[in-house]
Amino acid sequence: MKQAFVRASMAVALVAVVVGTIGRAKPSLFMSLPFPISILLWIATGNSAPPFIHPAPWLGDEAKSWTKPGDVVVSVGGKSGTTFLLYCVHQIRMRGANDANELFHEVN
């Protein structure tokens, strides 16, 4: 049992060293992996987060410089159902209008 634990620990350490080495030498290799593993490895090795994950737009009064009262901010990652989510948010804003004339008269 102890020997299996030592082998598992060594395997984890080896994976950590390999990932760290790739992160320092050529981090762009992570982007060939499927999402979200690619982003997690990219960030874990010290690279900056993609813009849709980065918190800078929300720190302090920064959001007030590009939003106005009453704005609805919809923030989704790429290829994750953006159009569907925007449609759902718009339906909530319009209180689920049934008529197309009601639904789209206020879109701006």
Disulfide bonds with the S-S distance in Angstrom:
none
